Amino acid sequence: MTVLLTENLPLLSGAPDGIKKLRELILELAVRGKLVPQDPNDEPAGELLKSITAEQLRLMVEEGLRTKAQTEVPQKDQYLKISSGWAYSRLGNLARFIDYRGRTPTKTSSGIPLITAKNVRSGFISREPQEFIAKNEYSSWMTRGFPRLGDLLFTTEAPMGNVALVNISEQFALAQRVICFQLHEISIGPFLKLAMMSSTFQRQLLEVATGMTATGVKSSRLKEIPVPLPPLAEQHRIVAKVDELMTLCDRMEAQQADSESAHAQLVQVLLDSLTQTSDATDFATNWQRLAEHFHTLFTTEPSIDALKQTLLQLAVMGKLVPQDPNDEPASELLKRIAEEKSRLVAKGKLKKQKSLPDVDEEEKPYALPSSWKWARFDSVSNTRLGKMLDKAKNKGELRPYLRNTNVQWFNFEIDDLKSMRFEEHELDEYRVTPGDLVICEGGEPGRCAVWEGEVEDMFIQKALHRARPWLGISPFFLQSCLKAAANSGYLNQFFTGATIKHFSGEKLAKYPVPLPPLAEQYRIVAKVNQLIALCDRLKTRLTQSRQLNEQLTSTLVERALAEDALQAPIATDRQTTRTLLAAEITHRLHSQRTFGQRKLQKVIYLAEHAARLAAIQGDYLRDAAGPHDRQLMNQIEGELQNHKWYERIERETVGYTYRPLPQAGQHQQAYENAWLAAERASIEQVIELMRDWDTDRCEMTVTLYAAWNDFILEGRPVTDEAIVDEVMHSWNDTKLRFGKIEWLEVLAEIKKHKILMPTGFGKRTKGGMLSLPGFE
């Protein structure tokens, strides 16, 4: 391994998926001839291939071998530059391909072991899951040939591309979708396995795969894939070095797991010491001790999440802030609430409700300060379930409403609001107003957030409870109570349903709330907000540190694989890479009549996904004009102007375009340093492909691409009909201005260009249909 990598092993192992990347890198260096030195005394691989070809010819004559590929591997097919003494060959000339077709024999509880695609893992054969076929069916099923020790097994689909050496000496059968490579020279098996496991080979495999999501490969295509082969002696040295380095990775992984486990235990012990404090004064002492070591203790997302849970638990136990003897006790607050409810019932403004018994000792999960009081949820808030959705109803005006999916813990996601009809007499009944606590009845029962008027005139559906606290009780304190109870598991006992859990109105009414004095509630909420903000800052710094480590790791890997390490591009920060990409696109296309703000966004999206630009990380909404990241556009437009490259100007007709500034074009050196040559080539291909497209063509193509890519990310079946239906009915109602035939025609055009075939890269688009009535 190169000195560059050995000097940076701590960085590699500490980066996100660092050890996984290190394993991949070891295989890449192996297949490129960069892992061990070449020895000029080794017999060249060309001589090895001559003996393999002789064995292949013998088998063709004597045994009727038909597995054969093209003999030559022209320069254009040699995807890696090989070292002196190495040679290229095609897979079909290295082995007899044996696959097993037809109806799989009946599986039995015992008999001959059956190796299926699930058993062939990346690099080894697993005996789990264990399946068998009857002994009397074995010979008739395996007539094509029997695997030998040292042969290779390869999965053609579900999953595709796993390869392993046969190390089973007993009889076994192979299922469909597993090919046996009966090697003409058994000694090349260990190196060939490593070569086929490498990322470079797997990319070649994707090039010839079939299916809309590249999930399978045919033998006829597989046998034509070239592989680089070193001299046999070097193969043995490479395999030995790979084994040595993979063992090192195993040790690093074990040490990392032990370290993480010990760290998690230490953090939990210290956090438990906080919850076990007797009062807020004792807590303050322990907290100060913990705070002195924050930056060494809270260095992982799980540790920060555990800290947040502990803070909430302390808050609802009365241990986060000191009690003030001058505060009105919670018992007095409850009396005033009872009086207010009686007054409203007498005036006919509130229905009289069945009184619930006081919280008994067995229901109390922990002790409270003397000024606090356990109370039923029904005693602290007026709660109402939302409206049942009735698609057949056509009375009333369409109004937005919240669903279960819109409510997250402590916040709302309202990018995909739906609408339904509410009659005039229903408005007050189902409206949410600022200060209402909205609670999920199903999904994740109890999940809740305080409505602060994010959208004017909002309503709720039946899947949600609206809790309106009495007499100034803090809804933010109540949401902390529910979250803490959910974290500890205490809330589960109030759910109904064996498999699908629900938080019914009756159960919610009985839920015991630890109620502090009113003034203390607000002190607690302020302290919680302060400390949670601290946790969020810790997590942000952690994320930034990980992103930096990931960028540095990627740069190290690129340099290790580059032909000339000094020429490898140096990764830049995310905002810079975004701006440089936008500058290059704008520089190439700004003079085009069809180019403007909307087209720039679409080209950025497609370039990011087609070239797999991990540094961009766009967060795209299902916008009317296609996938759109408003924050990204605002940032890059500001940066383009700051650098005096381009400025956004308003068109004479509609929309915006870009005008060159004095420094236009001077981004190019930085742009070339930001991306690898292969990435730049893909970006250029996207730009040239979209150069003459009008805005509608850009919108339709990129929207279809994004919907298709979402399907792959979600693991949903991909068909033309499903993609078009998703775009027309689950994206944005503006998409209906194009007919189904138009969408299918554009989708057909997409399939003509390999670069426009999605791979599941990036994040799923957010949001969906906004304004069509009747959609749930």
Buried (B, 14 or more C-beta within 10 A) or exposed (E): BBEEBEEBBEBBBBBEEBBEBBBBBBBBBBBBBBBBEBEEEBEBBEBBBEEBBEEBEEBBEEEEBEBBBEEEBEEEBEBBEBBEBBBBBBBBBBBBBBBBEEEBBEEBEEBBBBBBBBBBBBBEBEEEEEBBBBEEBBEEBBEEBBBEEBBBBBBBBEBBBBBBBBEBEEBBBBBBBBBBBBBBBBEBBBBBBBBBBBEBBBEBBBEBBEEBBBBBBEBEBBBBBBBBBBBBBBBBBBBEBBEEBBEBBEEBBEEBEEEEEEBBEBBBEBBEBBBEBEEBEBBBEBBEEBEEEEEEBBBBEEBBBBBBBBBBBBBBBBBBBBBEEEBEBBEBBBEEBEEEBEEBEEEEEBEEEEEBEEBEEEBEBEEBBEBBBBBBBBBBBBBBBBBEBEEEEEEBEBBBBBBBEBBEBBEBBBEBBBBBBBEEEBBEBBBBEEBBBBBBBBBBBBBBBBBEEBEEEBBBBBBBBBBBBBEEBBBBBBBBBBBBBBBBEBBEEBBEEEEEBBBBBEBBBBBBBBBBBBEBBBBBBEBBEEBBEBBEEBBEEBEEEBBEBBBBBBBBBBBBBBEEEEEBBEBBBBEBBBBBBBBBBBBBBBEBEBBBBBBBBBBBBBBBBBBBBBBBBBBBBBBBBBBBBEEBBEBBBEBBBEBEBBBBEEEEEEEEBBEBEEEBEEBEEBBBEBBBEEBBEBBBBBBEBBBEBEBBBBBBBBBBBBBBBBBBBEEEEBEBEBBBBBBBBBBBBBBEEBEEEEBBEBBEBBEEEEBBBBBBBBEBBBBBBBEEEEBE
